[in-house]
Amino acid sequence: MTSPLLSPRLADRFRGFLPVVVDVETGGFDPERDALLELAAVIIHMDDTGRVYPGETVHAHVEPFPGGGLDPKSLAITRIDPTHPFRMALAERAALDHVFGPIRRALRDYDCQRAILVGHNASFDLNVINAAVRRTSHKRCPFHPFSAFDTVSLAGLAYGQTVLSRALQAAGLEWDANEAHSALYDAERTAQLFCTIVNRWKSLNESDSSWSMPQSVETAPPPSQTH
Protein backbone atom coordinates (compact mmCIF):
# COMPACT_ATOMS: atom_id res chain seq x y z
CA MET A 1 0.00 0.00 0.00
CA THR A 2 1.41 3.38 -1.04
CA SER A 3 1.96 5.81 1.81
CA PRO A 4 -0.28 8.88 1.50
CA LEU A 5 2.84 10.98 2.15
CA LEU A 6 4.32 9.75 -1.13
CA SER A 7 1.13 9.66 -3.19
CA PRO A 8 0.99 11.74 -6.39
CA ARG A 9 -2.79 12.24 -5.90
CA LEU A 10 -3.88 15.26 -3.90
CA ALA A 11 -7.05 13.50 -2.78
CA ASP A 12 -4.93 10.72 -1.26
CA ARG A 13 -2.30 12.96 0.33
CA PHE A 14 -4.62 14.68 2.81
CA ARG A 15 -7.30 12.02 3.25
CA GLY A 16 -9.74 13.52 0.79
CA PHE A 17 -9.16 17.13 1.84
CA LEU A 18 -8.08 19.96 -0.45
CA PRO A 19 -5.78 22.40 1.39
CA VAL A 20 -6.73 26.05 0.86
CA VAL A 21 -4.68 28.75 2.55
CA VAL A 22 -6.83 31.54 3.95
CA ASP A 23 -6.08 34.88 5.54
CA VAL A 24 -8.59 37.45 6.75
CA GLU A 25 -8.39 41.03 7.94
CA THR A 26 -11.07 42.22 10.32
CA GLY A 27 -12.22 45.17 12.36
CA GLY A 28 -11.26 43.44 15.61
CA PHE A 29 -10.69 40.09 17.27
CA ASP A 30 -14.30 38.98 17.83
CA PRO A 31 -15.40 36.89 14.81
CA GLU A 32 -19.07 37.30 15.68
CA ARG A 33 -19.17 41.04 16.39
CA ASP A 34 -16.33 42.56 14.38
CA ALA A 35 -16.50 43.18 10.65
CA LEU A 36 -14.78 41.03 8.04
CA LEU A 37 -12.93 43.51 5.81
CA GLU A 38 -10.66 41.46 3.54
CA LEU A 39 -10.53 37.80 2.52
CA ALA A 40 -7.92 35.95 0.48
CA ALA A 41 -7.58 32.26 -0.36
CA VAL A 42 -4.81 30.36 -2.16
CA ILE A 43 -5.74 26.95 -3.56
CA ILE A 44 -3.01 24.34 -3.19
CA HIS A 45 -2.25 22.14 -6.20
CA MET A 46 -0.09 19.05 -6.71
CA ASP A 47 2.16 18.12 -9.64
CA ASP A 48 2.75 14.67 -11.11
CA THR A 49 5.58 13.97 -8.67
CA GLY A 50 3.42 14.61 -5.61
CA ARG A 51 4.88 18.03 -4.81
CA VAL A 52 2.40 20.68 -3.74
CA TYR A 53 2.53 24.28 -4.89
CA PRO A 54 0.42 27.44 -4.50
CA GLY A 55 -2.13 27.89 -7.24
CA GLU A 56 -4.43 30.77 -7.97
CA THR A 57 -5.27 33.38 -5.37
CA VAL A 58 -8.85 34.53 -4.90
CA HIS A 59 -9.26 37.85 -3.12
CA ALA A 60 -12.02 40.20 -2.07
CA HIS A 61 -12.40 43.42 -0.10
CA VAL A 62 -15.52 43.15 2.02
CA GLU A 63 -18.08 45.71 3.10
CA PRO A 64 -18.56 45.74 6.88
CA PHE A 65 -21.81 44.05 7.80
CA PRO A 66 -24.37 46.37 9.46
CA GLY A 67 -23.27 47.02 13.02
CA GLY A 68 -19.94 45.22 12.54
CA GLY A 69 -17.23 46.37 14.90
CA LEU A 70 -14.40 48.56 13.59
CA ASP A 71 -11.73 48.95 16.25
CA PRO A 72 -9.44 51.89 15.39
CA LYS A 73 -6.45 49.94 16.75
CA SER A 74 -7.12 47.06 14.35
CA LEU A 75 -7.60 49.43 11.42
CA ALA A 76 -4.30 51.12 12.24
CA ILE A 77 -2.52 47.76 11.98
CA THR A 78 -4.17 46.67 8.74
CA ARG A 79 -4.18 50.19 7.25
CA ILE A 80 -7.69 49.52 5.91
CA ASP A 81 -10.08 52.40 5.38
CA PRO A 82 -13.50 50.70 5.13
CA THR A 83 -15.02 53.83 3.55
CA HIS A 84 -12.40 54.28 0.83
CA PRO A 85 -14.22 54.54 -2.54
CA PHE A 86 -11.52 52.60 -4.41
CA ARG A 87 -11.71 49.48 -2.25
CA MET A 88 -14.31 48.03 -4.64
CA ALA A 89 -15.62 46.08 -1.67
CA LEU A 90 -18.25 43.38 -2.03
CA ALA A 91 -21.11 42.68 0.32
CA GLU A 92 -20.23 39.84 2.68
CA ARG A 93 -22.38 37.22 0.91
CA ALA A 94 -21.03 38.21 -2.52
CA ALA A 95 -17.46 38.09 -1.21
CA LEU A 96 -17.98 34.55 0.10
CA ASP A 97 -19.47 33.48 -3.24
CA HIS A 98 -16.51 35.03 -5.07
CA VAL A 99 -13.99 33.10 -2.97
CA PHE A 100 -15.91 29.84 -2.54
CA GLY A 101 -16.65 29.32 -6.26
CA PRO A 102 -13.07 28.52 -7.42
CA ILE A 103 -12.55 26.34 -4.34
CA ARG A 104 -15.58 24.20 -5.19
CA ARG A 105 -14.33 23.82 -8.76
CA ALA A 106 -10.93 22.68 -7.47
CA LEU A 107 -12.66 20.15 -5.22
CA ARG A 108 -14.26 18.60 -8.29
CA ASP A 109 -11.04 18.70 -10.31
CA TYR A 110 -9.07 16.88 -7.61
CA ASP A 111 -11.89 14.56 -6.51
CA CYS A 112 -11.64 15.87 -2.95
CA GLN A 113 -14.49 15.75 -0.46
CA ARG A 114 -13.99 19.00 1.43
CA ALA A 115 -11.57 21.90 1.62
CA ILE A 116 -9.47 22.18 4.74
CA LEU A 117 -8.42 25.66 5.82
CA VAL A 118 -4.70 26.29 6.17
CA GLY A 119 -3.76 29.40 8.10
CA HIS A 120 -1.25 31.01 10.39
CA ASN A 121 -3.22 30.86 13.65
CA ALA A 122 -5.81 28.99 11.61
CA SER A 123 -8.50 28.85 14.28
CA PHE A 124 -9.02 32.61 14.03
CA ASP A 125 -9.43 32.58 10.24
CA LEU A 126 -11.77 29.59 10.40
CA ASN A 127 -13.88 31.20 13.11
CA VAL A 128 -14.19 34.37 11.03
CA ILE A 129 -15.25 32.38 7.97
CA ASN A 130 -17.76 30.36 9.97
CA ALA A 131 -19.22 33.51 11.51
CA ALA A 132 -19.64 35.11 8.07
CA VAL A 133 -21.27 31.93 6.78
CA ARG A 134 -23.77 32.03 9.64
CA ARG A 135 -24.51 35.74 9.19
CA THR A 136 -25.24 35.31 5.50
CA SER A 137 -27.01 31.92 5.86
CA HIS A 138 -24.59 30.56 3.26
CA LYS A 139 -25.35 26.93 2.44
CA ARG A 140 -22.36 26.04 0.26
CA CYS A 141 -19.28 26.65 2.36
CA PRO A 142 -16.59 24.27 1.06
CA PHE A 143 -14.53 24.21 4.26
CA HIS A 144 -14.60 21.61 6.98
CA PRO A 145 -16.33 23.38 9.88
CA PHE A 146 -13.69 22.71 12.54
CA SER A 147 -10.63 20.92 11.14
CA ALA A 148 -7.69 23.05 9.97
CA PHE A 149 -3.95 22.95 9.28
CA ASP A 150 -2.07 25.55 11.32
CA THR A 151 1.29 26.73 9.96
CA VAL A 152 2.18 27.99 13.44
CA SER A 153 2.44 24.36 14.58
CA LEU A 154 4.01 23.16 11.34
CA ALA A 155 6.65 25.90 11.36
CA GLY A 156 7.36 25.29 15.02
CA LEU A 157 8.03 21.65 14.21
CA ALA A 158 10.03 22.28 11.03
CA TYR A 159 12.01 25.40 11.94
CA GLY A 160 11.51 26.16 15.62
CA GLN A 161 9.74 29.41 14.65
CA THR A 162 6.09 30.36 15.17
CA VAL A 163 5.99 33.99 13.96
CA LEU A 164 5.14 34.05 10.24
CA SER A 165 7.96 36.40 9.23
CA ARG A 166 10.59 34.43 11.13
CA ALA A 167 9.29 31.09 9.87
CA LEU A 168 9.47 32.30 6.27
CA GLN A 169 13.00 33.56 6.74
CA ALA A 170 14.03 30.27 8.37
CA ALA A 171 12.61 28.47 5.34
CA GLY A 172 14.62 30.70 2.99
CA LEU A 173 11.53 32.52 1.71
CA GLU A 174 10.96 36.24 1.22
CA TRP A 175 9.15 38.50 3.65
CA ASP A 176 8.36 42.19 3.18
CA ALA A 177 7.24 43.82 6.43
CA ASN A 178 5.76 46.73 4.47
CA GLU A 179 3.29 44.36 2.79
CA ALA A 180 2.32 42.51 5.99
CA HIS A 181 -1.24 42.56 7.34
CA SER A 182 -2.73 42.46 3.88
CA ALA A 183 -4.88 39.34 3.52
CA LEU A 184 -3.61 38.90 -0.03
CA TYR A 185 0.09 39.12 0.88
CA ASP A 186 -0.16 37.08 4.08
CA ALA A 187 -2.15 34.29 2.39
CA GLU A 188 0.36 33.99 -0.44
CA ARG A 189 3.33 33.92 1.94
CA THR A 190 1.60 31.39 4.20
CA ALA A 191 0.90 29.21 1.15
CA GLN A 192 4.58 29.24 0.25
CA LEU A 193 5.49 28.25 3.79
CA PHE A 194 2.95 25.43 3.90
CA CYS A 195 4.10 23.97 0.59
CA THR A 196 7.76 24.22 1.57
CA ILE A 197 7.15 22.28 4.77
CA VAL A 198 4.99 19.61 3.12
CA ASN A 199 7.49 19.11 0.28
CA ARG A 200 10.41 19.02 2.68
CA TRP A 201 8.69 16.27 4.65
CA LYS A 202 8.05 14.34 1.44
CA SER A 203 11.71 14.64 0.42
CA LEU A 204 12.85 13.38 3.80
CA ASN A 205 10.64 10.34 3.48
CA GLU A 206 11.78 9.68 -0.09
CA SER A 207 15.43 9.80 0.95
CA ASP A 208 14.91 7.32 3.78
CA SER A 209 14.33 3.95 2.15
CA SER A 210 13.73 2.36 5.55
CA TRP A 211 10.84 4.68 6.39
CA SER A 212 7.41 3.09 6.66
CA MET A 213 4.08 3.99 8.12
CA PRO A 214 3.85 2.71 11.70
CA GLN A 215 1.30 -0.04 12.08
CA SER A 216 0.91 0.32 15.82
CA VAL A 217 2.22 2.31 18.71
CA GLU A 218 4.07 0.28 21.28
CA THR A 219 4.37 1.49 24.83
CA ALA A 220 6.99 0.44 27.29
CA PRO A 221 5.80 -1.60 30.27
CA PRO A 222 5.52 0.38 33.49
CA PRO A 223 8.51 0.14 35.80
CA SER A 224 8.25 -2.55 38.45
CA GLN A 225 7.26 -1.30 41.83
CA THR A 226 8.56 -2.63 45.10
CA HIS A 227 6.81 -2.25 48.35
GUMI-879320 format. One record per residue (C-alpha): residue number from 1; residue in one letter; x, y, z. Coordinates in steps of 0.001 Angstrom, whole numbers, plus 500000, padded with zeros to 6 digits. Layout:
GUMI-879320
+-----+---------+--------+--------+--------+
! num ! residuo !      X !      Y !      Z !
+-----+---------+--------+--------+--------+
! NUM !       A !      X !      Y !      Z !
...
+-----+---------+--------+--------+--------+
end
This chain:
GUMI-879320
+-----+---------+--------+--------+--------+
! num ! residuo !      X !      Y !      Z !
+-----+---------+--------+--------+--------+
!   1 !       M ! 500000 ! 500000 ! 500000 !
!   2 !       T ! 501409 ! 503379 ! 498965 !
!   3 !       S ! 501958 ! 505809 ! 501811 !
!   4 !       P ! 499718 ! 508883 ! 501498 !
!   5 !       L ! 502836 ! 510979 ! 502148 !
!   6 !       L ! 504320 ! 509747 ! 498866 !
!   7 !       S ! 501129 ! 509656 ! 496809 !
!   8 !       P ! 500987 ! 511739 ! 493610 !
!   9 !       R ! 497212 ! 512241 ! 494099 !
!  10 !       L ! 496125 ! 515260 ! 496101 !
!  11 !       A ! 492947 ! 513501 ! 497220 !
!  12 !       D ! 495065 ! 510724 ! 498742 !
!  13 !       R ! 497699 ! 512961 ! 500328 !
!  14 !       F ! 495378 ! 514677 ! 502810 !
!  15 !       R ! 492698 ! 512021 ! 503255 !
!  16 !       G ! 490262 ! 513522 ! 500785 !
!  17 !       F ! 490842 ! 517128 ! 501841 !
!  18 !       L ! 491920 ! 519964 ! 499549 !
!  19 !       P ! 494218 ! 522403 ! 501388 !
!  20 !       V ! 493271 ! 526045 ! 500860 !
!  21 !       V ! 495317 ! 528750 ! 502545 !
!  22 !       V ! 493168 ! 531543 ! 503948 !
!  23 !       D ! 493915 ! 534884 ! 505537 !
!  24 !       V ! 491405 ! 537455 ! 506745 !
!  25 !       E ! 491607 ! 541027 ! 507941 !
!  26 !       T ! 488934 ! 542217 ! 510321 !
!  27 !       G ! 487781 ! 545173 ! 512362 !
!  28 !       G ! 488745 ! 543443 ! 515611 !
!  29 !       F ! 489310 ! 540092 ! 517269 !
!  30 !       D ! 485705 ! 538984 ! 517829 !
!  31 !       P ! 484598 ! 536891 ! 514805 !
!  32 !       E ! 480926 ! 537302 ! 515682 !
!  33 !       R ! 480827 ! 541035 ! 516386 !
!  34 !       D ! 483672 ! 542563 ! 514375 !
!  35 !       A ! 483496 ! 543181 ! 510646 !
!  36 !       L ! 485218 ! 541030 ! 508044 !
!  37 !       L ! 487072 ! 543509 ! 505810 !
!  38 !       E ! 489341 ! 541460 ! 503542 !
!  39 !       L ! 489474 ! 537803 ! 502523 !
!  40 !       A ! 492075 ! 535947 ! 500478 !
!  41 !       A ! 492423 ! 532257 ! 499636 !
!  42 !       V ! 495194 ! 530360 ! 497840 !
!  43 !       I ! 494258 ! 526954 ! 496441 !
!  44 !       I ! 496991 ! 524342 ! 496815 !
!  45 !       H ! 497754 ! 522142 ! 493802 !
!  46 !       M ! 499912 ! 519054 ! 493286 !
!  47 !       D ! 502160 ! 518124 ! 490356 !
!  48 !       D ! 502753 ! 514669 ! 488888 !
!  49 !       T ! 505578 ! 513974 ! 491332 !
!  50 !       G ! 503421 ! 514613 ! 494393 !
!  51 !       R ! 504882 ! 518029 ! 495187 !
!  52 !       V ! 502402 ! 520678 ! 496260 !
!  53 !       Y ! 502526 ! 524280 ! 495113 !
!  54 !       P ! 500423 ! 527441 ! 495499 !
!  55 !       G ! 497871 ! 527886 ! 492761 !
!  56 !       E ! 495569 ! 530773 ! 492025 !
!  57 !       T ! 494734 ! 533375 ! 494634 !
!  58 !       V ! 491146 ! 534531 ! 495096 !
!  59 !       H ! 490739 ! 537846 ! 496876 !
!  60 !       A ! 487976 ! 540202 ! 497930 !
!  61 !       H ! 487604 ! 543420 ! 499904 !
!  62 !       V ! 484485 ! 543151 ! 502025 !
!  63 !       E ! 481915 ! 545710 ! 503102 !
!  64 !       P ! 481442 ! 545744 ! 506883 !
!  65 !       F ! 478187 ! 544047 ! 507802 !
!  66 !       P ! 475627 ! 546365 ! 509461 !
!  67 !       G ! 476730 ! 547022 ! 513018 !
!  68 !       G ! 480058 ! 545225 ! 512540 !
!  69 !       G ! 482774 ! 546374 ! 514905 !
!  70 !       L ! 485602 ! 548556 ! 513585 !
!  71 !       D ! 488270 ! 548949 ! 516254 !
!  72 !       P ! 490564 ! 551893 ! 515393 !
!  73 !       K ! 493550 ! 549938 ! 516748 !
!  74 !       S ! 492875 ! 547064 ! 514349 !
!  75 !       L ! 492402 ! 549431 ! 511424 !
!  76 !       A ! 495701 ! 551121 ! 512242 !
!  77 !       I ! 497484 ! 547759 ! 511982 !
!  78 !       T ! 495826 ! 546673 ! 508743 !
!  79 !       R ! 495820 ! 550190 ! 507245 !
!  80 !       I ! 492312 ! 549520 ! 505907 !
!  81 !       D ! 489916 ! 552405 ! 505377 !
!  82 !       P ! 486501 ! 550697 ! 505129 !
!  83 !       T ! 484985 ! 553829 ! 503551 !
!  84 !       H ! 487596 ! 554283 ! 500832 !
!  85 !       P ! 485779 ! 554536 ! 497461 !
!  86 !       F ! 488482 ! 552604 ! 495589 !
!  87 !       R ! 488292 ! 549485 ! 497753 !
!  88 !       M ! 485690 ! 548034 ! 495361 !
!  89 !       A ! 484375 ! 546076 ! 498330 !
!  90 !       L ! 481754 ! 543377 ! 497967 !
!  91 !       A ! 478888 ! 542678 ! 500316 !
!  92 !       E ! 479767 ! 539845 ! 502675 !
!  93 !       R ! 477622 ! 537222 ! 500905 !
!  94 !       A ! 478969 ! 538210 ! 497480 !
!  95 !       A ! 482544 ! 538088 ! 498795 !
!  96 !       L ! 482015 ! 534555 ! 500101 !
!  97 !       D ! 480527 ! 533485 ! 496756 !
!  98 !       H ! 483490 ! 535030 ! 494933 !
!  99 !       V ! 486009 ! 533096 ! 497025 !
! 100 !       F ! 484092 ! 529839 ! 497456 !
! 101 !       G ! 483351 ! 529316 ! 493737 !
! 102 !       P ! 486930 ! 528518 ! 492583 !
! 103 !       I ! 487453 ! 526339 ! 495656 !
! 104 !       R ! 484421 ! 524203 ! 494812 !
! 105 !       R ! 485674 ! 523824 ! 491244 !
! 106 !       A ! 489071 ! 522681 ! 492528 !
! 107 !       L ! 487343 ! 520151 ! 494777 !
! 108 !       R ! 485744 ! 518600 ! 491708 !
! 109 !       D ! 488963 ! 518704 ! 489691 !
! 110 !       Y ! 490933 ! 516875 ! 492391 !
! 111 !       D ! 488106 ! 514564 ! 493492 !
! 112 !       C ! 488364 ! 515872 ! 497048 !
! 113 !       Q ! 485509 ! 515754 ! 499536 !
! 114 !       R ! 486015 ! 519002 ! 501431 !
! 115 !       A ! 488434 ! 521895 ! 501615 !
! 116 !       I ! 490529 ! 522185 ! 504743 !
! 117 !       L ! 491576 ! 525658 ! 505818 !
! 118 !       V ! 495298 ! 526294 ! 506169 !
! 119 !       G ! 496241 ! 529396 ! 508103 !
! 120 !       H ! 498746 ! 531013 ! 510394 !
! 121 !       N ! 496777 ! 530856 ! 513646 !
! 122 !       A ! 494192 ! 528988 ! 511607 !
! 123 !       S ! 491502 ! 528852 ! 514284 !
! 124 !       F ! 490978 ! 532613 ! 514026 !
! 125 !       D ! 490571 ! 532576 ! 510238 !
! 126 !       L ! 488227 ! 529590 ! 510397 !
! 127 !       N ! 486120 ! 531200 ! 513115 !
! 128 !       V ! 485809 ! 534367 ! 511030 !
! 129 !       I ! 484750 ! 532377 ! 507967 !
! 130 !       N ! 482236 ! 530357 ! 509971 !
! 131 !       A ! 480783 ! 533510 ! 511508 !
! 132 !       A ! 480364 ! 535111 ! 508073 !
! 133 !       V ! 478732 ! 531928 ! 506778 !
! 134 !       R ! 476234 ! 532027 ! 509643 !
! 135 !       R ! 475485 ! 535736 ! 509195 !
! 136 !       T ! 474756 ! 535307 ! 505497 !
! 137 !       S ! 472989 ! 531924 ! 505856 !
! 138 !       H ! 475407 ! 530563 ! 503259 !
! 139 !       K ! 474645 ! 526930 ! 502439 !
! 140 !       R ! 477641 ! 526043 ! 500257 !
! 141 !       C ! 480716 ! 526650 ! 502361 !
! 142 !       P ! 483414 ! 524271 ! 501055 !
! 143 !       F ! 485468 ! 524211 ! 504264 !
! 144 !       H ! 485402 ! 521611 ! 506977 !
! 145 !       P ! 483665 ! 523378 ! 509881 !
! 146 !       F ! 486308 ! 522706 ! 512543 !
! 147 !       S ! 489371 ! 520925 ! 511140 !
! 148 !       A ! 492314 ! 523050 ! 509966 !
! 149 !       F ! 496051 ! 522947 ! 509285 !
! 150 !       D ! 497932 ! 525554 ! 511321 !
! 151 !       T ! 501286 ! 526728 ! 509964 !
! 152 !       V ! 502179 ! 527986 ! 513442 !
! 153 !       S ! 502437 ! 524359 ! 514580 !
! 154 !       L ! 504013 ! 523165 ! 511335 !
! 155 !       A ! 506649 ! 525901 ! 511356 !
! 156 !       G ! 507355 ! 525291 ! 515018 !
! 157 !       L ! 508025 ! 521647 ! 514209 !
! 158 !       A ! 510030 ! 522279 ! 511028 !
! 159 !       Y ! 512006 ! 525398 ! 511945 !
! 160 !       G ! 511507 ! 526160 ! 515619 !
! 161 !       Q ! 509736 ! 529406 ! 514646 !
! 162 !       T ! 506095 ! 530362 ! 515165 !
! 163 !       V ! 505988 ! 533987 ! 513959 !
! 164 !       L ! 505136 ! 534054 ! 510242 !
! 165 !       S ! 507959 ! 536400 ! 509233 !
! 166 !       R ! 510591 ! 534427 ! 511131 !
! 167 !       A ! 509295 ! 531094 ! 509872 !
! 168 !       L ! 509474 ! 532299 ! 506271 !
! 169 !       Q ! 513000 ! 533562 ! 506740 !
! 170 !       A ! 514031 ! 530269 ! 508373 !
! 171 !       A ! 512607 ! 528471 ! 505343 !
! 172 !       G ! 514618 ! 530699 ! 502988 !
! 173 !       L ! 511529 ! 532521 ! 501715 !
! 174 !       E ! 510958 ! 536235 ! 501216 !
! 175 !       W ! 509148 ! 538498 ! 503647 !
! 176 !       D ! 508364 ! 542186 ! 503182 !
! 177 !       A ! 507242 ! 543819 ! 506427 !
! 178 !       N ! 505760 ! 546725 ! 504469 !
! 179 !       E ! 503292 ! 544360 ! 502793 !
! 180 !       A ! 502321 ! 542511 ! 505988 !
! 181 !       H ! 498757 ! 542564 ! 507339 !
! 182 !       S ! 497269 ! 542462 ! 503879 !
! 183 !       A ! 495121 ! 539339 ! 503521 !
! 184 !       L ! 496386 ! 538898 ! 499971 !
! 185 !       Y ! 500085 ! 539119 ! 500885 !
! 186 !       D ! 499844 ! 537077 ! 504077 !
! 187 !       A ! 497845 ! 534295 ! 502388 !
! 188 !       E ! 500360 ! 533991 ! 499555 !
! 189 !       R ! 503332 ! 533915 ! 501939 !
! 190 !       T ! 501597 ! 531387 ! 504196 !
! 191 !       A ! 500900 ! 529205 ! 501149 !
! 192 !       Q ! 504583 ! 529241 ! 500254 !
! 193 !       L ! 505490 ! 528252 ! 503795 !
! 194 !       F ! 502952 ! 525427 ! 503901 !
! 195 !       C ! 504101 ! 523972 ! 500585 !
! 196 !       T ! 507758 ! 524224 ! 501569 !
! 197 !       I ! 507149 ! 522275 ! 504774 !
! 198 !       V ! 504992 ! 519608 ! 503115 !
! 199 !       N ! 507487 ! 519114 ! 500282 !
! 200 !       R ! 510406 ! 519019 ! 502682 !
! 201 !       W ! 508695 ! 516268 ! 504654 !
! 202 !       K ! 508050 ! 514340 ! 501441 !
! 203 !       S ! 511709 ! 514643 ! 500423 !
! 204 !       L ! 512855 ! 513382 ! 503802 !
! 205 !       N ! 510638 ! 510343 ! 503477 !
! 206 !       E ! 511777 ! 509677 ! 499907 !
! 207 !       S ! 515426 ! 509802 ! 500949 !
! 208 !       D ! 514914 ! 507316 ! 503778 !
! 209 !       S ! 514326 ! 503946 ! 502151 !
! 210 !       S ! 513728 ! 502363 ! 505554 !
! 211 !       W ! 510837 ! 504681 ! 506388 !
! 212 !       S ! 507413 ! 503088 ! 506665 !
! 213 !       M ! 504077 ! 503987 ! 508121 !
! 214 !       P ! 503846 ! 502710 ! 511705 !
! 215 !       Q ! 501297 ! 499960 ! 512076 !
! 216 !       S ! 500912 ! 500316 ! 515824 !
! 217 !       V ! 502215 ! 502307 ! 518711 !
! 218 !       E ! 504066 ! 500281 ! 521280 !
! 219 !       T ! 504368 ! 501490 ! 524829 !
! 220 !       A ! 506995 ! 500439 ! 527288 !
! 221 !       P ! 505798 ! 498405 ! 530265 !
! 222 !       P ! 505524 ! 500379 ! 533494 !
! 223 !       P ! 508513 ! 500138 ! 535795 !
! 224 !       S ! 508253 ! 497455 ! 538454 !
! 225 !       Q ! 507261 ! 498704 ! 541835 !
! 226 !       T ! 508561 ! 497371 ! 545095 !
! 227 !       H ! 506814 ! 497755 ! 548355 !
+-----+---------+--------+--------+--------+
end
